């Protein structure tokens, strides 16, 4: 008995030793910057002179600034819309490639996943040319098929600018969600589908009543992970519109960067970050509540 306890204690110590480097990296890269940001949000600092404590002044100023409120709404709209679209498209793609086996399945999965492997800034620049009003592929295609009346200045039109960016974000993140859902589908026992077939259920009924309920924990994980990533998006929007036209696609990350590094007001930028953190956490909690459900063992 003593020997078993000693082995258990040794395993716990070894586990802590192996986890220590990761813990230090997380503390250095996440926890300490977050704490410093919250402290800075109550101060006025230009990056050079000594910070001065101003209390809640930065937060009050942020809530009174129409541009901050506009960028906060844009961030929420972009994150929620792109996440919803990405999850739906990724789940659909996973459903379509689920039964593909062998080399064909591997090729299709590689093609569908390839957008996720591209650097975000490169994707942004690529779609700037795609949406270009003069030589862009989209407008030229519309002219080719006789729909010239539908051509637009896509990234400068107030009705299409944000939607165009959201569509690009969906295209980029759907592959990762597809792969996560597909990998989880592979763990479902084949006997469940065979039993369903004996009862006369077709493929889509099998997907609806067996596949989707059993992979719901992965759908939740993919949704939360994608939502957090989309809230942090800076490079895609900046390379495509730089927040324009006007403030139409201005988001909190772009606003924070400009306020801090262009205007030298790090306290106000930190206050925006604090407000943004609360919004992101609330969104994730809401999504977890909406997608809650049972977990199955099989």
Residue pairs with C-beta under 8 A, 6 or more apart in sequence:
34 277
37 270
37 273
37 274
38 270
38 274
40 51
40 266
40 267
40 270
41 58
41 59
41 267
41 270
41 271
41 273
41 274
42 53
42 54
42 55
42 56
42 58
42 267
43 51
43 52
43 53
43 54
43 58
43 267
44 51
44 52
44 54
44 57
44 58
44 265
44 267
45 51
45 52
45 266
45 267
46 264
46 265
46 266
47 260
47 264
47 266
48 264
51 267
54 267
58 267
58 268
58 270
58 271
59 271
59 274
59 275
61 268
61 271
62 68
62 268
62 271
62 272
62 275
63 69
63 275
67 247
67 250
67 255
68 252
68 255
68 272
68 275
70 247
70 250
71 243
71 247
71 250
71 251
71 252
71 254
71 255
72 252
72 275
72 276
72 279
74 162
74 248
74 249
74 250
74 251
75 231
75 251
75 252
75 253
75 276
75 279
76 279
76 283
77 162
78 162
78 165
78 166
78 169
78 230
78 233
78 237
78 249
78 251
79 227
79 230
79 231
79 233
79 283
80 227
80 283
81 166
82 166
82 169
82 170
82 173
82 226
82 230
82 233
83 173
83 223
83 226
83 227
83 230
85 166
85 167
85 169
85 170
85 174
86 169
86 170
86 173
86 174
86 177
86 226
86 230
87 177
87 219
87 222
87 223
87 226
89 170
89 174
89 177
89 178
90 173
90 174
90 175
90 176
90 177
90 178
90 180
90 181
90 222
91 177
91 178
91 181
91 212
91 219
93 112
93 174
93 175
93 178
94 177
94 178
94 179
94 181
94 182
94 185
95 207
95 211
97 105
97 108
97 109
97 112
97 178
97 182
98 182
98 185
98 207
98 211
99 203
100 108
100 109
109 178
109 179
109 182
112 174
112 175
112 178
113 175
113 176
113 178
113 179
114 175
115 123
115 171
115 172
115 174
115 175
116 172
116 173
116 175
116 176
116 179
118 126
118 172
120 172
120 233
120 235
120 236
120 239
121 235
121 236
121 239
123 168
123 172
123 236
124 168
124 235
124 236
124 237
124 238
124 239
124 240
125 239
127 164
127 168
127 240
128 155
128 239
128 240
129 135
129 136
129 137
130 136
130 137
130 138
131 138
131 154
131 155
131 164
131 240
132 139
133 139
133 151
133 152
133 153
133 154
133 156
136 154
138 154
139 151
139 152
139 154
142 148
142 150
142 151
143 151
152 160
154 160
154 161
154 164
155 161
155 164
155 165
155 240
155 241
155 245
156 244
156 245
157 245
158 245
158 246
158 248
161 241
161 244
161 245
161 248
161 249
162 248
162 249
164 240
165 236
165 237
165 240
165 241
165 249
168 236
168 240
169 230
169 233
169 236
172 236
173 226
173 229
173 230
176 222
176 226
177 222
177 226
180 218
180 221
180 222
181 215
181 218
181 219
181 222
184 214
184 215
184 218
185 211
185 215
188 210
188 211
188 214
188 215
188 298
189 298
192 210
192 298
193 206
193 210
196 205
196 206
196 209
196 210
197 206
201 209
212 219
213 293
213 296
214 296
214 298
216 291
216 293
216 295
217 295
219 291
220 287
220 288
220 291
220 292
223 287
223 291
224 284
224 287
224 288
227 283
227 284
227 287
228 280
228 284
231 276
231 280
231 283
232 253
233 251
233 253
234 251
234 253
234 254
234 257
237 243
237 249
237 251
237 253
237 254
238 254
240 249
241 248
241 249
242 254
243 249
243 250
243 251
243 254
243 255
244 250
252 272
252 273
252 276
255 272
256 269
256 272
256 273
256 276
257 269
259 265
259 268
259 269
259 272
260 266
260 268
260 269
260 270
